[in-house]
Amino acid sequence: MLMKTIYAFIMGLFFITIPVYAQDQPSGGEHQLPSAADIVAKMQSKLNLTQDQIAAVSPIIEKYTSKREVLRQSMLDGTADKDSMRSQMKQLKEDEKQELSQVLSADQLGQWEQMQSRRKHSDGQSQPDKVEGTGNIGAGNIGGGEAGGGNTQGQ
């Protein structure tokens, strides 16, 4: 009798926790992109940005994160085709890199590109890590799952 009670209790907990856990997960087609603030914070820690660089990088990241989100939403809405979106994302990434090159040192830019590349491969996506944001991080972004440039800790 005691075993049946314990078994029933454990099964009850199991069935209660599954729906709660499932609600926290994004639905199949959704991939949550990191916010611009998350991306900048990741850049700050991984690239050792100065306060002046943070001030200069923040509006760049915000601008391209927003543009990538608009493109992503148009793709989800069915108002943009994949080829068009892919070429537009590529152009955004190039434009963002060009703007960031005016603020970051060559070493920092190289590390940023590595972060973007690792993010792309770890997500299995071709969009710009977490810090789903910038370059690959912004659109896909720097938070959750992207690797740090040159510094592989925390991944």
Secondary structure, DSSP 8 states (H G I E B T S, - for coil): -HHHHHHHHHHHHHHHHHHHHHHHS--TT------HHHHHHHHHHHHT--HHHHHHHHHHHHHHHHHHHHHHHHHHHTSS-HHHHHHHHHHHHHHHHHHHHTTS-HHHHHHHHHHHHHHHHHHT---------BHHHHSS-SSSS---SS--TT-
